[in-house]
Amino acid sequence: LFSSAHFAMIETSSRLTEIQKETLSGIDANVVWQNSIETLPDFPLFIIGNELFDAIPMRQFVFSGGKWKERVVGLDENGALRFAAGAGSLDPALLPADADKAEDGAIFEIAPARNNLMSGIAERIARSGGAGLFIDYGYRETALGDTFQALRKHDYE
């Protein structure tokens, strides 16, 4: 099975593509790299993703002064980065049911690009066949909370 399989790595970073090619250079397998799922040939897709959806950009909103405002990054008086409440707002229909009980400073995250990616994968599997296995951790239901993290040299910043 392995010798007849074709593997496609989807990677948007040319630097990471080169690292992956070097890492897999000792494996005798038919591996190609693509920039997106849309560029794959039309055949049954068996996709495995580990923390795939955590790598997709998200938007955060903070509850401030009784309103949900987009959380943005700005500079403080010393020129250091800091979070602030921006002018952007949020469609209330996207909020979890208990959002009206949020305290000031509560965070809500959405990721339209993540939803678009999952829809694209589902449409592709429905059209051409296949299956998907995604290993990820997160909320089972839409909820308030801040999952944004900064790591440097494997340590939290």
Backbone as a printed PyTorch tensor [residue, N CA C, xyz], in Angstrom:
tensor([[[  0.8380,  -1.1940,   0.0000],
         [  0.0000,   0.0000,   0.0000],
         [  0.8820,   1.2580,   0.0000]],

        [[  1.8960,   1.2740,   0.8630],
         [  2.7420,   2.4610,   0.9770],
         [  3.4560,   2.7590,  -0.3390]],

        [[  3.9600,   1.7130,  -0.9920],
         [  4.7260,   1.9420,  -2.2240],
         [  3.8550,   2.4560,  -3.3660]],

        [[  2.5480,   2.2030,  -3.3250],
         [  1.6770,   2.6880,  -4.3980],
         [  0.9530,   3.9850,  -4.0220]],

        [[  1.1210,   4.4460,  -2.8100],
         [  0.4400,   5.6730,  -2.3680],
         [  1.1600,   6.9160,  -2.8800]],

        [[  0.3880,   7.9750,  -3.0530],
         [  0.9170,   9.2840,  -3.4210],
         [  0.5890,  10.2290,  -2.2650]],

        [[  1.5860,  10.9700,  -1.8020],
         [  1.4110,  11.8700,  -0.6670],
         [  1.5660,  13.3030,  -1.1350]],

        [[  0.6830,  14.1530,  -0.6670],
         [  0.7580,  15.5860,  -0.9820],
         [  0.8620,  16.3430,   0.3290]],

        [[  1.8910,  17.1210,   0.4550],
         [  2.0700,  17.9890,   1.6140],
         [  1.5850,  19.3710,   1.1920]],

        [[  0.6670,  19.9290,   1.9440],
         [  0.1860,  21.2740,   1.6430],
         [  0.8940,  22.2240,   2.5900]],

        [[  1.7040,  23.0950,   2.0100],
         [  2.5050,  24.0370,   2.7990],
         [  2.6000,  25.3480,   2.0390]],

        [[  2.2600,  26.4460,   2.6960],
         [  2.2990,  27.7540,   2.0410],
         [  3.6410,  28.4510,   2.1980]],

        [[  4.4570,  27.9880,   3.1040],
         [  5.7630,  28.6050,   3.3530],
         [  6.8500,  27.8760,   2.5670]],

        [[  7.5540,  28.5990,   1.6900],
         [  8.6340,  27.9690,   0.9210],
         [  9.7750,  27.5200,   1.8420]],

        [[ 10.0230,  28.2520,   2.9050],
         [ 11.0660,  27.8610,   3.8580],
         [ 10.7100,  26.5470,   4.5390]],

        [[  9.4660,  26.4150,   4.9860],
         [  9.0430,  25.1750,   5.6350],
         [  8.9680,  24.0200,   4.6430]],

        [[  8.6300,  24.2990,   3.3940],
         [  8.6390,  23.2560,   2.3680],
         [ 10.0360,  22.6640,   2.2400]],

        [[ 11.0560,  23.5160,   2.2050],
         [ 12.4330,  23.0320,   2.0870],
         [ 12.8390,  22.1990,   3.3080]],

        [[ 12.4380,  22.6200,   4.4920],
         [ 12.7350,  21.8510,   5.7090],
         [ 12.0460,  20.4860,   5.6440]],

        [[ 10.7910,  20.4610,   5.2040],
         [ 10.0580,  19.2000,   5.0970],
         [ 10.7130,  18.2760,   4.0660]],

        [[ 11.1320,  18.8270,   2.9380],
         [ 11.7910,  18.0140,   1.9170],
         [ 13.0690,  17.3950,   2.4660]],

        [[ 13.8410,  18.1670,   3.1920],
         [ 15.0680,  17.6490,   3.7940],
         [ 14.7600,  16.5650,   4.8280]],

        [[ 13.7690,  16.8010,   5.6620],
         [ 13.3880,  15.8320,   6.6950],
         [ 12.9360,  14.5170,   6.0830]],

        [[ 12.1970,  14.5860,   4.9820],
         [ 11.6440,  13.3790,   4.3540],
         [ 12.5350,  12.7970,   3.2510]],

        [[ 13.7210,  13.3620,   3.0560],
         [ 14.5690,  12.9360,   1.9410],
         [ 14.9920,  11.4640,   2.0260]],

        [[ 15.0530,  10.8930,   3.1950],
         [ 15.4620,   9.4970,   3.3400],
         [ 14.3320,   8.4980,   3.1930]],

        [[ 13.1270,   8.9740,   2.9690],
         [ 11.9660,   8.0860,   2.8550],
         [ 11.6590,   7.8620,   1.3740]],

        [[ 11.5600,   6.6040,   0.9870],
         [ 11.2570,   6.2670,  -0.3990],
         [  9.7450,   6.3090,  -0.5980]],

        [[  9.2350,   7.4970,  -0.8850],
         [  7.7940,   7.6800,  -1.0680],
         [  7.5630,   8.7190,  -2.1580]],

        [[  6.4070,   8.6420,  -2.7670],
         [  6.0130,   9.5910,  -3.8020],
         [  5.3590,  10.7890,  -3.1150]],

        [[  6.1630,  11.8280,  -2.8400],
         [  5.6880,  13.0050,  -2.1120],
         [  5.8060,  14.2330,  -3.0100]],

        [[  4.7410,  15.0110,  -3.0810],
         [  4.7510,  16.2910,  -3.7940],
         [  4.2400,  17.3640,  -2.8410]],

        [[  4.6180,  18.5960,  -3.1170],
         [  4.1750,  19.7240,  -2.2860],
         [  3.2280,  20.5980,  -3.0990]],

        [[  2.1900,  21.0600,  -2.4310],
         [  1.2000,  21.9360,  -3.0340],
         [  1.0150,  23.1490,  -2.1300]],

        [[  0.5190,  24.2490,  -2.6980],
         [  0.2480,  25.4560,  -1.9130],
         [ -1.1330,  25.4480,  -1.2780]],

        [[ -2.0670,  24.6850,  -1.8540],
         [ -3.4250,  24.6660,  -1.3170],
         [ -4.1360,  23.3910,  -1.7430]],

        [[ -5.2410,  23.1210,  -1.0890],
         [ -6.0380,  21.9370,  -1.4350],
         [ -6.6100,  22.0640,  -2.8410]],

        [[ -6.8260,  23.2880,  -3.3100],
         [ -7.3990,  23.5130,  -4.6380],
         [ -6.4680,  23.0630,  -5.7530]],

        [[ -5.1610,  22.9690,  -5.5080],
         [ -4.2080,  22.5900,  -6.5600],
         [ -3.9610,  21.0850,  -6.6240]],

        [[ -4.6030,  20.3140,  -5.7430],
         [ -4.4460,  18.8560,  -5.7780],
         [ -5.1920,  18.2630,  -6.9670]],

        [[ -4.6530,  17.1910,  -7.5550],
         [ -5.4040,  16.5070,  -8.6180],
         [ -6.7310,  15.9870,  -8.0630]],

        [[ -7.6820,  15.7640,  -8.9500],
         [ -9.0150,  15.3280,  -8.5400],
         [ -9.0340,  13.8090,  -8.3340]],

        [[ -8.7490,  13.3770,  -7.1130],
         [ -8.8110,  11.9710,  -6.7300],
         [ -9.2750,  11.9080,  -5.2870]],

        [[ -9.6740,  10.7230,  -4.7910],
         [-10.1160,  10.6500,  -3.3920],
         [ -9.0450,  11.1810,  -2.4450]],

        [[ -9.4810,  11.9800,  -1.5180],
         [ -8.5720,  12.6670,  -0.6040],
         [ -8.6850,  12.0490,   0.7840]],

        [[ -7.5680,  11.5860,   1.3040],
         [ -7.4970,  11.1200,   2.6870],
         [ -6.5580,  12.0830,   3.3930]],

        [[ -7.1280,  12.9620,   4.1850],
         [ -6.3590,  14.0600,   4.7750],
         [ -6.2100,  13.8510,   6.2750]],

        [[ -5.0040,  14.1120,   6.7530],
         [ -4.7200,  14.0460,   8.1890],
         [ -4.1600,  15.4060,   8.5790]],

        [[ -4.7410,  16.0000,   9.5880],
         [ -4.2790,  17.3040,  10.0580],
         [ -4.0640,  17.2810,  11.5610]],

        [[ -2.9140,  17.7760,  11.9970],
         [ -2.6160,  17.8890,  13.4230],
         [ -2.5010,  19.3710,  13.7660]],

        [[ -3.4350,  19.8580,  14.5630],
         [ -3.4740,  21.2760,  14.9440],
         [ -3.5580,  22.1840,  13.7090]],

        [[ -4.1240,  21.6720,  12.6400],
         [ -4.2610,  22.4400,  11.3990],
         [ -5.0570,  23.7150,  11.6110]],

        [[ -6.1770,  23.6180,  12.2850],
         [ -7.0630,  24.7670,  12.4060],
         [ -6.5290,  25.8200,  13.3750]],

        [[ -5.5810,  25.4380,  14.2260],
         [ -4.9510,  26.4260,  15.1030],
         [ -3.9500,  27.2990,  14.3440]],

        [[ -3.5600,  26.8620,  13.1590],
         [ -2.5930,  27.6220,  12.3650],
         [ -3.2700,  28.6450,  11.4550]],

        [[ -4.5860,  28.7150,  11.5150],
         [ -5.3440,  29.6280,  10.6640],
         [ -5.5820,  30.9380,  11.4180]],

        [[ -5.4270,  32.0770,  10.7450],
         [ -5.6360,  33.3600,  11.4290],
         [ -7.0270,  33.4750,  12.0470]],

        [[ -7.0740,  34.1230,  13.1970],
         [ -8.3480,  34.3310,  13.8870],
         [ -8.5210,  35.8150,  14.1640]],

        [[ -9.7170,  36.1590,  14.5680],
         [-10.0170,  37.5180,  15.0170],
         [-10.5010,  37.4100,  16.4520]],

        [[-10.0780,  38.3560,  17.2670],
         [-10.5150,  38.3880,  18.6610],
         [-11.3390,  39.6410,  18.9080]],

        [[-12.3260,  39.4760,  19.8000],
         [-13.1610,  40.5840,  20.2310],
         [-13.1350,  40.6140,  21.7460]],

        [[-13.1060,  41.8200,  22.2920],
         [-13.0680,  41.9990,  23.7430],
         [-14.3330,  42.7460,  24.1640]],

        [[-14.8970,  42.3140,  25.2990],
         [-16.0900,  42.9730,  25.8360],
         [-15.6170,  44.1660,  26.6630]],

        [[-16.0010,  45.3460,  26.2400],
         [-15.5230,  46.5670,  26.8870],
         [-16.6320,  47.6100,  26.8780]],

        [[-16.9810,  48.1030,  28.0510],
         [-18.0050,  49.1320,  28.1540],
         [-19.3690,  48.6750,  27.6610]],

        [[-19.6690,  47.3980,  27.8440],
         [-20.9670,  46.8670,  27.4320],
         [-21.0710,  46.5200,  25.9680]],

        [[-19.9500,  46.5770,  25.2310],
         [-19.9630,  46.2740,  23.7910],
         [-18.8060,  45.3370,  23.4480]],

        [[-19.0120,  44.5640,  22.3770],
         [-17.9430,  43.7330,  21.8340],
         [-17.1880,  44.5370,  20.7880]],

        [[-15.8790,  44.7100,  21.0020],
         [-15.0350,  45.4810,  20.0870],
         [-13.8700,  44.6040,  19.6460]],

        [[-13.4390,  44.7880,  18.3950],
         [-12.3250,  43.9750,  17.9090],
         [-11.0620,  44.2840,  18.7080]],

        [[-10.3730,  43.2320,  19.1080],
         [ -9.1160,  43.3740,  19.8600],
         [ -8.0000,  43.5940,  18.8400]],

        [[ -7.2580,  44.6510,  19.0380],
         [ -6.1810,  45.0150,  18.1170],
         [ -4.8760,  45.1560,  18.8940]],

        [[ -3.7750,  45.2300,  18.1570],
         [ -2.4640,  45.4300,  18.7570],
         [ -2.0090,  46.8420,  18.4100]],

        [[ -1.5430,  47.5430,  19.4180],
         [ -1.0340,  48.8960,  19.2270],
         [  0.2280,  49.0950,  20.0490]],

        [[  0.6660,  50.3280,  20.1310],
         [  1.8540,  50.6710,  20.9100],
         [  1.4480,  51.4800,  22.1340]],

        [[  2.0990,  51.2100,  23.2500],
         [  1.8480,  52.0230,  24.4410],
         [  2.7540,  53.2530,  24.4080]],

        [[  2.7350,  54.0380,  25.4740],
         [  3.5050,  55.2900,  25.5120],
         [  5.0170,  55.0620,  25.4370]],

        [[  5.4800,  53.8440,  25.7290],
         [  6.9120,  53.5230,  25.6570],
         [  7.2980,  52.8250,  24.3560]],

        [[  6.3480,  52.6750,  23.4580],
         [  6.6190,  52.0320,  22.1810],
         [  6.5460,  50.5140,  22.2300]],

        [[  6.0720,  49.9520,  23.3290],
         [  5.9230,  48.5010,  23.4530],
         [  4.5640,  48.0680,  22.9190]],

        [[  4.4940,  46.8470,  22.4150],
         [  3.2300,  46.3260,  21.9170],
         [  2.2530,  46.0950,  23.0620]],

        [[  0.9790,  46.3620,  22.7840],
         [ -0.0630,  46.0950,  23.7770],
         [ -1.3840,  45.8780,  23.0530]],

        [[ -2.3000,  45.1940,  23.7280],
         [ -3.6350,  44.9900,  23.1830],
         [ -4.5000,  46.2100,  23.4790]],

        [[ -5.4490,  46.4590,  22.5820],
         [ -6.4110,  47.5530,  22.7820],
         [ -7.7380,  47.1380,  22.1590]],

        [[ -8.7920,  47.8300,  22.5320],
         [-10.1040,  47.6220,  21.9270],
         [-10.2240,  48.5630,  20.7380]],

        [[-10.3850,  47.9860,  19.5630],
         [-10.4830,  48.7860,  18.3500],
         [-11.9130,  49.1950,  18.0510]],

        [[-12.1240,  49.7110,  16.8480],
         [-13.4390,  50.2100,  16.4570],
         [-14.3260,  49.1240,  15.8590]],

        [[-13.7340,  48.0170,  15.3930],
         [-14.5120,  46.9580,  14.7470],
         [-15.5200,  46.3330,  15.6930]],

        [[-16.6690,  45.9570,  15.1610],
         [-17.7060,  45.3280,  15.9740],
         [-17.9690,  43.9230,  15.4510]],

        [[-18.9080,  43.2500,  16.0910],
         [-19.1700,  41.8500,  15.8070],
         [-20.6690,  41.6190,  15.6570]],

        [[-21.0450,  40.8020,  14.6920],
         [-22.4430,  40.4180,  14.5340],
         [-22.8550,  39.6080,  15.7610]],

        [[-23.8230,  40.0680,  16.5390],
         [-24.2290,  39.3610,  17.7640],
         [-24.6570,  37.9150,  17.5350]],

        [[-25.0860,  37.5750,  16.3250],
         [-25.5110,  36.2060,  16.0320],
         [-24.3560,  35.2170,  16.1120]],

        [[-23.1210,  35.7070,  16.0280],
         [-21.9460,  34.8390,  16.1000],
         [-21.5360,  34.5140,  17.5320]],

        [[-22.0530,  35.2510,  18.4870],
         [-21.6570,  35.0920,  19.8910],
         [-22.3180,  33.8730,  20.5310]],

        [[-21.6560,  33.2750,  21.5240],
         [-22.2980,  32.1840,  22.2600],
         [-23.4820,  32.7100,  23.0660]],

        [[-24.3560,  31.8010,  23.4820],
         [-25.6010,  32.1810,  24.1580],
         [-25.3680,  32.9910,  25.4270]],

        [[-24.2950,  32.7190,  26.1530],
         [-24.0660,  33.4080,  27.4290],
         [-23.2220,  34.6840,  27.2920]],

        [[-23.0150,  35.1600,  26.0780],
         [-22.1650,  36.3330,  25.8610],
         [-22.7260,  37.5990,  26.4960]],

        [[-24.0410,  37.6520,  26.6920],
         [-24.6370,  38.8360,  27.3000],
         [-24.3010,  38.9530,  28.7840]],

        [[-23.7600,  37.8870,  29.3650],
         [-23.3620,  37.9040,  30.7800],
         [-21.8530,  38.1150,  30.9440]],

        [[-21.1740,  38.4340,  29.8680],
         [-19.7140,  38.5820,  29.9010],
         [-19.2950,  39.7480,  30.7820]],

        [[-18.1490,  39.5870,  31.4160],
         [-17.5530,  40.6640,  32.2060],
         [-16.6100,  41.4700,  31.3300]],

        [[-16.3520,  42.7240,  31.7060],
         [-15.3850,  43.5310,  30.9650],
         [-14.0690,  42.7730,  30.8630]],

        [[-13.5070,  42.7850,  29.6640],
         [-12.2440,  42.0960,  29.4260],
         [-12.4000,  40.6960,  28.8730]],

        [[-13.6350,  40.1710,  28.8350],
         [-13.8690,  38.8330,  28.2740],
         [-13.4790,  38.8460,  26.7950]],

        [[-12.9920,  37.6940,  26.3130],
         [-12.5210,  37.5670,  24.9380],
         [-13.3890,  36.5570,  24.1910]],

        [[-13.6730,  36.8640,  22.9340],
         [-14.3490,  35.9310,  22.0420],
         [-13.5480,  35.8610,  20.7550]],

        [[-13.3530,  34.6460,  20.2360],
         [-12.5530,  34.4530,  19.0300],
         [-13.4060,  33.8340,  17.9190]],

        [[-13.1780,  34.3060,  16.7160],
         [-13.7760,  33.6800,  15.5310],
         [-12.6850,  33.5620,  14.4750]],

        [[-12.8800,  32.6420,  13.5530],
         [-11.8920,  32.4420,  12.4940],
         [-12.6160,  32.1120,  11.1900]],

        [[-13.0660,  33.1340,  10.4790],
         [-13.7660,  32.8810,   9.2120],
         [-12.9280,  32.0640,   8.2310]],

        [[-11.6110,  32.2810,   8.1980],
         [-10.7510,  31.5280,   7.2810],
         [-10.7290,  30.0470,   7.6480]],

        [[-10.8190,  29.7440,   8.9350],
         [-10.8550,  28.3480,   9.3870],
         [-12.1320,  27.6740,   8.8800]],

        [[-13.2480,  28.3660,   8.9940],
         [-14.5190,  27.8230,   8.5020],
         [-14.4760,  27.6170,   6.9910]],

        [[-13.8770,  28.5620,   6.2700],
         [-13.7610,  28.4470,   4.8140],
         [-12.8920,  27.2510,   4.4270]],

        [[-11.7930,  27.0380,   5.1550],
         [-10.9210,  25.9020,   4.8700],
         [-11.6710,  24.5920,   5.0880]],

        [[-12.3660,  24.4830,   6.2130],
         [-13.0940,  23.2480,   6.5010],
         [-14.1850,  23.0140,   5.4720]],

        [[-14.8700,  24.0630,   5.0530],
         [-15.9020,  23.9160,   4.0130],
         [-15.2790,  23.4310,   2.7040]],

        [[-14.1230,  23.9730,   2.3590],
         [-13.4350,  23.5530,   1.1330],
         [-13.0270,  22.0930,   1.1800]],

        [[-12.5160,  21.6440,   2.3310],
         [-12.1310,  20.2390,   2.4870],
         [-13.3640,  19.3540,   2.3900]],

        [[-14.4420,  19.7290,   3.0680],
         [-15.6710,  18.9300,   3.0540],
         [-16.2490,  18.8410,   1.6390]],

        [[-16.2520,  19.9530,   0.9130],
         [-16.7600,  19.9500,  -0.4540],
         [-15.9160,  19.0460,  -1.3460]],

        [[-14.6010,  19.1090,  -1.1530],
         [-13.6860,  18.2840,  -1.9610],
         [-13.9410,  16.8010,  -1.7000]],

        [[-14.0710,  16.4080,  -0.4330],
         [-14.3190,  15.0040,  -0.0920],
         [-15.6900,  14.5640,  -0.6170]],

        [[-16.6850,  15.4250,  -0.5190],
         [-18.0230,  15.0880,  -1.0270],
         [-17.9980,  14.8770,  -2.5380]],

        [[-17.2060,  15.6690,  -3.2420],
         [-17.1430,  15.5990,  -4.7030],
         [-16.2960,  14.4240,  -5.1920]],

        [[-15.1260,  14.2070,  -4.5640],
         [-14.1670,  13.2420,  -5.1000],
         [-13.9800,  12.0030,  -4.2340]],

        [[-14.5990,  11.9930,  -3.0590],
         [-14.4330,  10.8580,  -2.1570],
         [-13.2710,  11.0760,  -1.2130]],

        [[-13.1930,  10.2240,  -0.1970],
         [-12.1040,  10.2960,   0.7550],
         [-12.5950,  10.4240,   2.1780]],

        [[-11.7130,  10.8840,   3.0390],
         [-12.0250,  11.0440,   4.4630],
         [-11.0210,  12.0150,   5.0690]],

        [[-11.3430,  12.5100,   6.2500],
         [-10.4360,  13.4170,   6.9530],
         [-10.3320,  13.0460,   8.4220]],

        [[ -9.1360,  13.1540,   8.9690],
         [ -8.9010,  12.9630,  10.3900],
         [ -8.1450,  14.1920,  10.8770]],

        [[ -8.7510,  14.9280,  11.7990],
         [ -8.1510,  16.1490,  12.3110],
         [ -7.9710,  16.0240,  13.8090]],

        [[ -6.7520,  16.1770,  14.2520],
         [ -6.4340,  16.1060,  15.6740],
         [ -6.2280,  17.5390,  16.1390]],

        [[ -7.0620,  17.9540,  17.0690],
         [ -7.0330,  19.3370,  17.5160],
         [ -7.6350,  19.4030,  18.9110]],

        [[ -7.3430,  20.4510,  19.6120],
         [ -7.9010,  20.6550,  20.9400],
         [ -8.6060,  21.9960,  20.9330]],

        [[ -9.7150,  22.0620,  21.5890],
         [-10.4330,  23.3220,  21.6150],
         [-11.7810,  23.1340,  22.2770]],

        [[-12.5780,  24.1550,  22.1440],
         [-13.9050,  24.1250,  22.7360],
         [-14.8120,  23.1920,  21.9560]],

        [[-15.6110,  22.4380,  22.6630],
         [-16.5980,  21.5850,  22.0050],
         [-17.7490,  22.4390,  21.4760]],

        [[-18.1000,  23.4560,  22.2280],
         [-19.1500,  24.3940,  21.8480],
         [-18.5250,  25.7890,  21.7710]],

        [[-19.1220,  26.6700,  21.0130],
         [-18.6530,  28.0480,  20.9600],
         [-18.6850,  28.6330,  22.3670]],

        [[-17.5830,  29.2400,  22.7700],
         [-17.4790,  29.7440,  24.1450],
         [-16.5850,  30.9750,  24.1740]],

        [[-16.6480,  31.6880,  25.2890],
         [-15.7440,  32.8070,  25.5050],
         [-14.4080,  32.2550,  25.9770]],

        [[-13.3350,  32.9530,  25.6660],
         [-12.0170,  32.5390,  26.1280],
         [-10.9340,  33.0130,  25.1890]],

        [[ -9.7370,  33.1050,  25.7070],
         [ -8.5770,  33.5920,  24.9720],
         [ -7.6090,  32.4360,  24.7530]],

        [[ -7.4350,  32.0090,  23.5000],
         [ -6.5140,  30.9170,  23.2070],
         [ -5.2160,  31.3980,  22.5830]],

        [[ -5.0920,  32.7030,  22.3620],
         [ -3.9070,  33.2600,  21.7080],
         [ -2.6850,  33.0620,  22.5960]],

        [[ -1.5950,  32.5470,  22.0060],
         [ -0.3610,  32.3060,  22.7490],
         [  0.8230,  32.8310,  21.9650]],

        [[  1.8480,  33.2130,  22.6740],
         [  3.1150,  33.5830,  22.0530],
         [  4.1860,  32.6560,  22.6100]],

        [[  4.9220,  32.0280,  21.7010],
         [  6.0030,  31.1310,  22.0900],
         [  7.3000,  31.6270,  21.4780]],

        [[  8.3580,  31.4880,  22.2350],
         [  9.6870,  31.8310,  21.7370],
         [ 10.6570,  30.8190,  22.3080]],

        [[ 11.3490,  30.1040,  21.4100],
         [ 12.2860,  29.0700,  21.8290],
         [ 11.6090,  28.0670,  22.7580]],

        [[ 10.3920,  27.6910,  22.4090],
         [  9.5950,  26.6770,  23.1180],
         [  9.1410,  27.1300,  24.5090]],

        [[  9.2290,  28.4060,  24.8160],
         [  8.7460,  28.9370,  26.0890],
         [  7.6450,  29.9420,  25.8220]],

        [[  6.6730,  30.0090,  26.7400],
         [  5.6070,  30.9980,  26.6250],
         [  6.1700,  32.3750,  26.8980]],

        [[  5.7240,  33.3340,  26.1240],
         [  6.1530,  34.7220,  26.3130],
         [  5.0810,  35.4870,  27.0370]]])
